[in-house]
Amino acid sequence: MACSGKQSTSNNKKEKNGVDNGIISDDDILEAHLRQYAKENLKVEHRLGRLCDELKYDIKLRKLAYLNAKFGIPTSRKMPSLDVANQLLMEQLDADPSRERGVEFDTVAPFLIANDPDGTALRFPGKCPPLKCVALMADDPLHQVHCDGHEKLAAQGLEMGGVGIPIYLYVDKCTGGLLVGYTLPNVHKRDVIEHTYLDLVMATGNSTYILCPRQLVTDKGSEVGGSHNLQVSFRTEYAPSVNTDKYPPHIAVRSVHNTPIEKMWNIFSMFTGHNLKSTIISGCTSGVYHCEDGFHPSQELDKFINYWNDHPIRKQKNKKMPSGATPRDVWLSPDYCGVEHVGFPIPAEVIQAKRDALRLTREEAYCWVGEDFKKVAKAAYHAIGLPVLTISNGWSVFQRMETVLRAQYHFE
């Protein structure tokens, strides 16, 4: 495997072994990449390929083993000590009060049975009804991108006096990866969804060009009308050679047929959605939160997106789309899975021009509170020492900030 674009800055300038290994990277950058590959549980060949593609660093198995040992990169063959493993499992149990997050029973069943027998029964595969799925097919990454909003945490789902946390996600059908996701004040506004679509297009490119999906798949809600117009206009102007009869720019389906995105809500709910909902509601039932106050978390959504993109898709020999690899790996290294990006490039300045033509600015579309309150809220957060936010300490941080706001800024 040879890396292209090598420079003279090499970790083997004299080429003592007869090979130029490419560009040397700082230890912290190299370690971060190796830990990411371990998190995705990539095969050794994929790790070497990703190092070559991403860092222009061309090494062999022996050097990779040396670097893994040097940085203490975890492997499935080198498990942590029993005490460390038990502590990690206890932390995961504490973060899953609804007892619905899936676990690998062959690995941790004895520990779960000993420490949480009731939760073990609830988590056992088959306790929840399976999703009714049909065979999915997409040619390549960016062939079809599915999107939809999730309102189990919206105002009607929480019933906390109008407070809600609607979510909007975009999923690539071929890789199964979550491309972008947002917690938004309102997922029914046309301008808001248009901004998320433009963000999607920006996120799927790189520093030299931007890629637009060949097809966009949505439900039949009125809020997607603007996204439809943008997708059709981009396809018409920048990909006129694509057959519109075979590949229509936009496909509107019933929600029950929007399988790639609808199945994601069930997985999100089991991973963190139910935990998040019960934690939020507990603030109201315990008297910490009152309907006239304000509230919105988003870190749990980011955790879910990273978890999903780093988990390996189950190997299926009869599946026509990639399997046995992580969504992130298929997206970043499509050639290893026999696919290629089929999105069409568009100029970056076009995105900004389209955004400027919308009635709401991006800041207005994504804004939860006014600028004045945002400033004093940030000041209050600094005043209490910038604590790290988690799902379990959210309400305690809320109370501490509320005390500062009422005392220093006279909020009633």
C-alpha positions, 0 to 999 in steps of 0.5 A: 500500500503506497501513500500519495502526496508524500513530502520530505518531512519523513520519520525515516529520512535516511530510509534505513529499511529501504522504505520512505514511510511518509509524513511524520505526525505529532504523537497526540495526533497519531494517538488520537487516530489510533484510538479512533480506529480501536473504538471502531474495532477496525481490522489491522488492514483497515487501520493501516489504510486509514493511516495512509489515507488520512495522515499519509503515513505508510507503515506495516504490521510490526510498526503498527503493533509498536505504536499500539503498545507505545500509546497503550491502545486497547485491543480485544485481546488485551482486556482491562483488569477485572477491577477496572472492567467492573468499575466501567460496567458500574458507570454504564449501569448508572448511566442507564436508569431505564435499563434498555441500553443493549449489552453484549451478554456473552461478555458481561452477563455474569456481572449483570446477573450479580449486580442488576438481576432485574435489569438483566431480564429487561435488557435480554434480546427479544424482550422488545418487539422487533422492528418490521424491516424490508430489504434495503438497497442503495448503490453507494454513499450519498445515493440516498439520504433519509431525514426526519424529525423526532418528537418523543422529547418535544413539548407534547411528549414531555408535557412540561408546559410547552418545553420540548427538545425536538431532534432532526437527523440525516442518515446515509442509506448505504453506509447507515451512518448518521451524517448530521443531527440537531436539537432544534427549537422547532422542526416544523418551520420550513426555513429551519429545515432548509438550514439543516439541509444546507448544513448537511450538504456542507458537512458531506464535502471537504475543504476543496468541494461540497457534495450534494446527495443524489436523492433526498428521501423525506416524509410528506410534511409541509416543512420539507418543501424548501428542502425539496426545492433546494435539492431539485435546483441543485440536481438540475443545475449541477448534475443534469446528466443524472437520469431523473426517471431512475433517480428522482431528486426528491422522494416523499414517502409515508413515515412507516416507509422511511425505514433507515431514519425511522429505525434510528429513533428506536435505537436512539430511544434505547441508547439514551432517549428513554434515559433522557426523557425520564431525567428531564421529567424528574426535574418537573416532578421533583419541583426543581423545574417550573414551566416558566423556566427554560431548558434544552440538552444536546450532548446526548445526541452527539454521544449517540451519533458518535456511538452509532457511526463507530459501531460495526454493522453486523456482517451479512453475506447476502446484503447488497450494501456494505456490512461488517464495517463501521459506518464511519469507515465505509464513509471515509474509506469507501474503496475498501468496501467496493463503493464510491461516493456518488454525490455531485459537487457544487460550489461552496458560495452557492450554499451561502447564497441560498442561505442568505435568501432564506427568511431566517438566518441560521442563528435565528433558526437554531436559537433557543433563547435571546442574545441577552439571556444567552450572555447572562446564562454563560456568565452564570455557568462560568460563575459556578466553575464550568462543571462538565455536563452529564445526563445525571448532573443536569438538574443540579447544574440547572439549580446552581445556575438558577441561584446565580441568575436570581441573585445577581441578575434579578431574574424572577 
